[in-house]
Amino acid sequence: MKPVTLYGTGVCPYCDMAERLLARKGVTPDKIRVDLEPEQREHMMRITGRRTVPQIFIGELHVGGYDDLSALDRAGKLDALLAD
């Protein structure tokens, strides 16, 4: 499986839902807590153009937030993105 990076915060229901969806796929994302590391929030905003969390990367591909991740799953495209 490709590595998954999730930019999130400690109190974020959408981050939790994204982690649960990924767990069902057998994936544990590398979680970067932007509430604990403000420089990581700045980095996240630079590379995604977005301010909200979660922001999720599969490998080098920015897939967006939880709604985007869930839409990929419903469309049957998430498994292919996660595969090596």
C-alpha positions, 0 to 999 in steps of 0.5 A: 500500500502507498503511504497515507499522510493526514494533516489534522487536529486532535479535536476534529470529527472529520479527521476521526472519520477519515482515520476510521475509513482508512482503518477499514482499508487496512491503512494507518495514516501518518498523522501530522497534528497541525494544532501542535505544530503551527509550522506544519499548518503553514506547510499544509496550507502552502502545499494544498491551498486549503486551511481546513483539516483533514487534508489527506495525501495518498503517496504524493497525490493530494486527495483533499479532505474527508468528503473527497476521500469518502467520495473516492471510496463510494465511487470505487476508486480509493482501493486502486489509489491505495494499492502500490 
